[in-house]
């Protein structure tokens, strides 16, 4: 058993005791109240899921296993000369809650290298798609096709104990993470380079560096890859992509079904496609200005014009956060160091100086600060990834790390099939009337 798997197993045994104790001694404890607006409004804010992998703090941003994003980036081991940590190290952290040593990460890197061979039939599935296909549709199908490789399915049919579901799920999850960057790079090559730029992975490179290599990108794009996959790896369990993966996995579907479903959820314009909407909006501004950087007054006018049309400023605001998204800040600092003269980054920088004040003045936004999407497309564009539709594939590769970590722990703790109860509108109206009548009579 590998060091990671052995460490994870000991953590699982300890955590099972905590979960069992909570259920037996406090299972009937009420911890939240649900309002009509939450029921109709997409269950927003209802505390009804458990994950120890990440937590979204309204003021500190995402925490991975209790660590802020800045702590994660500073504490995880890095390759020599790299600014961003190994992505493999993040997987170790998300699974165990412990910061790995350089040696533990290097062992895990060997594990990934041994698992990243993609079967020929997967390339055939990708090649069978028309060249005009959306890359997310291809990615979803490619991951789904890998389902025949599932260790969990084989073991389950043999009569696997519930206590051991996590073991084969770990094998499937680790196999899939190892293969996702290869599949993503191949899809990019097929759609946008017509097969002319294909590169096989380099066995000497880590996951982030290898993805940059397969994409044909020089330094510092290896750090861009590491940064992008790490900051998008998880965001609690309630967002659409994470929750979809969790929901499908709760049926004991294997991780290939679950991550394919996650990818489909991420492909929606209200979720993973937001970064390309930011880029379109910025380029519309640039075209209006004939390529010139607008003055502060001109920038303010463009923002007000957008708002007065009933539109939002893409990349600003967040359902939970009440400050600038730390994921935005990480990318901003990278841009200030590596691409301060980039034309689109100058637009992003100028927006950062005027939008929060305007949104506060307008008074409609609960959070007037930029989120991760305000910056991420601009970084990819600078390094030559100018195909908007591909940005969400990068998002999906990163997000799969957190979702798969959650699924492993779901299986380890024996979480049941997810099945919330629904009511009709008539029933909801009667409940409201009954509540009001009770209040009025008391």
Order of alpha helices (4+ residues) and beta strands (2+ residues): alpha-alpha-beta-beta-beta-alpha-alpha-alpha-alpha-alpha-alpha-alpha-alpha-alpha-alpha-alpha-alpha-alpha-alpha-alpha-alpha-alpha-alpha
